[in-house]
Amino acid sequence: MNLLIEQLHYTTTQKYNFPQSLEDLQLPQKFIELSLRSMKSMEGEYFQPNEITFNQSKMENSGDAAPVFGNHSFTIEAIPLRPLLEDTPVAAVDVSSIKVGETETGILCAIRGAIVWKEESHYKYLRLGPFPFHITEENRKEIYTLFRHHYLETSEETSAPNLNNMQTRMGNLLERWLQMGISCSAHDSIILWDGSLTAGTVDSPVNVVSQLLEIARNRLNTVLAFSKTTHLRLFGHRLTDLVGKSQPPFLLQINGFPMPSGPVFSLGNVYVAKLTHGICSFRLDIDRKVPRERGIETVRKLLGNDLLLQGYPETLRLAHIFSTFTANEVIGIQRFIAQQCGLRTITRPNVRRLLFGPFGKGSEG
Amino acid sequence: MRLYKKEGNTIQILSFPGDNVEKGDYLLIEDPKVSKGLITQVIDVQFANVPGILEELLRDSTTDQHVHGENFDPLEVSSHINYIQDAWMLLCKIRGTTQDRKLCENNSWFPSRFQSKVKKLPITSLLTFAKISEGLPINIGETKETSALTIDAHALDGKLNIVTGKKETGKSHLSKLLVLGLIDYGAPVVVLDLNGEYVNLGFSSKGEKNEYYGRVHVLTPGGNLKVSLAQMDLRVMLNILVHALDLPGTSTREFRRIWRFLQQRRAFTLHELGEAIRNWNCNQHVRDALFSRYYSLLNSGFFTDNLAEATTLEDFFQRIRNGGALVINLRDVSSVDRQIVVEYTLGKLVELLTQWEIRAVFLFAEEAHLYLRETYWDDIVTRMRHFGVFTTFVTNQPDTIRENIYRQADNIFLFNFTNERDLETVSRAARVDSETVKSIARDLPPHHCLILGKAVKDFPMVAKVKALDVQTMGQTRLFFTDKN
């Protein structure tokens, strides 16, 4: 059995039993050790802090290509929604990662996760991190394997991503782990994921995502995955643009799309959700194994239990806000790393700026 | 602390929590490679413009009411983040340069941004550096570091000083301290005491005689300060008539003739003066004008025909020849009479100084605009200073002192002002930049003063003025008294 799952309590299943304390969501000591160990490897090196860049969002729609809408016959059904004022806890998870600099031998990144849950009229959050990592060619495989082993309980060998993709992949793995924690501890709740229910990618093996959804279902939870952006198109139109003339809140269900083929596919039923007036609509994946009516009822409960700004659940929005790195946090992390490891800071010339002067915008390349 | 930027005379230094730097503190930016240093003073403390701080504050604001949570940060990275978020930018003014740990005149040197080290310069070190407390020390109080701050009495000698600040901040207290400090070194001091605040300087706070008892002489016009016409110089009398009593020019000429007439007859009494005006062959309007002034002189009670009760300033100066204060108590004296007394006093001082009967005198003038005529302002800072009248103006209305006085002031003891206009007025002082005045004076707590000028060798310093064991008598009379 998974080490993580073993630490969680199945027996005390109360209505509001989200992580009451950190004990419920124990971060494997290995993870912290990994962070510290990775940084030890760079003591005395030169460190070039990154110019402040945007947070790297995880590969939200890595499997967005599935399902593929070909030239089949579709019907689009609008499902009007009424808020269901039945007291139901709402929980959301989000993770951010950011590259904070480079050393002579690798890259420095930081990862942070946030869980937000709404109980009655109050939002609560648990922020984990930031966890800095020094990833080099030498340790990237070790780090990635440990991550996968601890979070995904998978022992199958996969090749570690290249250095530049490592931070995103590690972020995705941490997110899966937090999702697992929530699935295990929540009961009869709405669990919001950022992204889709796509499975079959390296970070989202089918068995792992299926297991996550199954655990959630077994505890009467329903997973709703919101995608802010999608590449899915129907008749050349972006899926989220198909909102029609219905009055929000409503869901659009696309009937008749084919079951995906290939290794990457969705474990959810795909909807277009327009939950409030405004310009925003989102791709919404609802666990396929949850009966349709119950899935729709869950969305109605979401309407009755959470705030929605521009049609986006406030719980999920807060999770994003709490996990995101601000520029001063990046400077703080750089300072932490430089001080912990006795790094000597250097500034390499920005080649783009050197070559192109004021036209050399964007990151140094 | 790190040197960040220089613009003109202003230096910006990045500071972090734990540096414990406040407005008014001195920093030394040292470049050990060249053994040089720059002495700067913090005049303002701002938040450093850390990128992303707005997002951070917005995020934090969501946690105020309806959002609660906790952070799991086993590596304690957040302490480093907080450290960055709380970074300050210190705005500093360059005050001097050091070479081999000695002050030097050349202010053109500029330190390296990366090589130089920035550290706090304790006030005690600065006092030693600049030799501020040497000579004849007068203890003003204590610095923020609780070390004693003394100024050299020489820095007040031959100088023009201003003590200013809003009400109840401790101006009079400091001027009393300066008066007693000067007395200690044998200096003669004349105080034009508008509110009778200095009359009990010779008594301790318990009402007992103190060490200054025999050296502080209170002169009350119409009381123990009366003069006879015979002691008066025509020039002083004309000053009183023209400037205090607004006697027109024609009448002044007639008065001069009458005065000479009485001089020839050696009949210098008020009675004789009255009779002479009555019988003088002149225009009736002139006579009326002279009579109205005559009665003003008579009613002031300041003049007497009784030679036994007449006093002379010479006598009083004789009493304080080894140091002391003549406190001219102008409390309960009408506006016109006050001007008569002041005209007499200043005229007499110049006369005594011209004749070298006294060497010099330190004049303390409280709210001088209430009794000092317009032309005296320039006179005091130029001509009278050369004679040896070294004035200290004390006021809570800085705009009553002319701009040229501020420009020529050698020392300014500045207490708290919050009003922009007041700060603007004081900031015209030539001895320091206006930003320093405005920024530091605004935040001064009561009984703290910013000392500017020669007394601190042009290193502005904040001092908490020490308590005095004398009866202050400066308190305002209250209706609601505390019966407990």
Interface residues (C-beta under 8 A of the other chain):
Chain A: L22 L25 L27 I32 S35 L36 I52 A110 V116 S121 H122 Y123 K124 Y125 L126 R127 L128 G129 P130 F131 P132 L318 I321 F322 T324 T326 A327 N328 E329 V330 I331 G332 I333 R335 F336 Q339
Chain B: V50 P51 G52 I53 E55 E56 R59 T62 T63 H66 V67 H68 G69 E70 N71 F72 D73 P74 L75 V77 S78 H80 I81 N82 Y83 I84 Q85
